[in-house]
Amino acid sequence: MYECECAYRRDDRGGIQFIADHEANDDCDASCELRVRFAIREIYPPEKDSGSGLDWDGDIATIHMRTNAFPRFARLRDEDFVAAKAFLLREHEDALWQAGYDYAEAVYLGEAA
């Protein structure tokens, strides 16, 4: 799982625009917390012969959002999910995929035990 805080605003159509920290306006943009869960399709174990480490194939499964107005996490769907995913990949890509790798490693070690 990966979590981050960011700013957001509603667009003219009622959709959500997620805003990078350096572009946020504290006067008009609200803050939220995003929680990402991953779906793992395949885990490739480390290979001692070739020296390759653990790797995985998967993607973002769900993104949930929590705001001050609605303190419970709500699952983003359709256009809001796409907007959140694009934002996360643009602004948090390295940390996001590291969290996915850490999750895959935990699943692998849990299954191996």
C-alpha positions in Angstrom: 0.0 0.0 0.0 1.1 3.5 -0.7 -0.3 6.7 1.0 0.3 10.3 0.3 -1.3 13.7 1.0 -2.0 16.2 -1.8 -4.2 19.1 -2.7 -7.2 18.8 -5.0 -10.1 20.8 -6.5 -13.3 20.1 -8.3 -13.4 21.0 -12.0 -16.3 22.5 -13.9 -17.8 19.0 -14.7 -17.6 17.8 -11.0 -14.5 15.7 -11.5 -11.4 15.9 -9.3 -8.1 17.6 -10.3 -5.2 16.6 -8.1 -2.6 19.2 -7.7 1.2 19.0 -7.1 2.5 20.6 -3.9 4.3 23.4 -5.7 1.1 24.3 -7.6 -1.3 24.2 -4.7 -3.1 27.4 -3.5 -3.8 27.1 0.2 -6.6 29.7 -0.2 -8.8 27.7 -2.5 -7.5 24.1 -2.8 -8.5 21.4 -0.3 -6.3 18.7 0.9 -6.8 14.9 0.8 -5.1 11.7 1.5 -4.8 9.1 -1.2 -4.3 5.4 -0.4 -3.2 3.0 -3.2 -3.4 -0.8 -3.2 -1.6 -2.9 -5.8 -2.7 -6.0 -7.8 0.1 -8.5 -8.4 -0.2 -10.7 -11.4 3.1 -12.4 -11.1 6.1 -12.5 -8.8 9.5 -13.5 -10.2 11.7 -14.8 -7.4 15.3 -13.9 -7.1 17.7 -16.1 -9.1 21.1 -16.8 -7.5 22.5 -18.2 -10.8 22.0 -14.9 -12.7 22.2 -12.6 -9.8 18.8 -11.0 -10.6 16.7 -9.9 -7.7 13.0 -10.3 -7.0 10.7 -8.7 -9.6 7.0 -8.4 -10.0 4.3 -7.7 -12.7 1.3 -5.8 -11.6 -0.4 -2.5 -11.4 -2.5 -0.2 -9.2 -5.6 -2.0 -8.2 -7.5 0.7 -6.3 -7.1 4.2 -5.1 -9.1 5.5 -2.1 -9.4 9.2 -1.1 -10.2 10.7 2.2 -10.9 14.4 2.8 -11.6 16.5 5.9 -15.3 16.8 4.9 -15.6 13.0 4.5 -13.2 11.3 7.0 -13.8 7.8 5.7 -11.9 6.6 2.7 -13.9 6.4 -0.5 -12.9 4.4 -3.6 -12.2 6.4 -6.7 -13.8 5.2 -9.9 -13.9 6.0 -13.5 -12.5 9.5 -14.4 -11.5 10.2 -10.8 -9.5 7.0 -10.6 -7.8 7.9 -13.9 -7.0 11.4 -12.7 -5.6 10.1 -9.4 -3.5 7.5 -11.1 -2.0 10.0 -13.6 -1.3 12.4 -10.8 0.5 9.7 -8.7 2.5 8.5 -11.6 3.5 12.1 -12.5 4.3 13.3 -9.0 5.2 10.2 -6.9 6.3 7.6 -9.4 9.5 6.4 -7.7 7.9 6.1 -4.2 4.8 4.6 -5.6 6.6 1.8 -7.5 8.9 1.2 -4.5 5.8 0.6 -2.4 4.6 -1.8 -5.0 7.9 -3.6 -4.9 7.9 -3.7 -1.1 4.3 -5.2 -1.2 5.3 -7.8 -3.8 8.4 -8.7 -1.7 6.2 -9.1 1.5 3.8 -11.3 -0.4 6.6 -13.4 -1.8 8.2 -13.8 1.7 4.9 -14.6 3.2 4.2 -17.3 0.7 7.7 -18.7 1.0 7.5 -19.1 4.8 
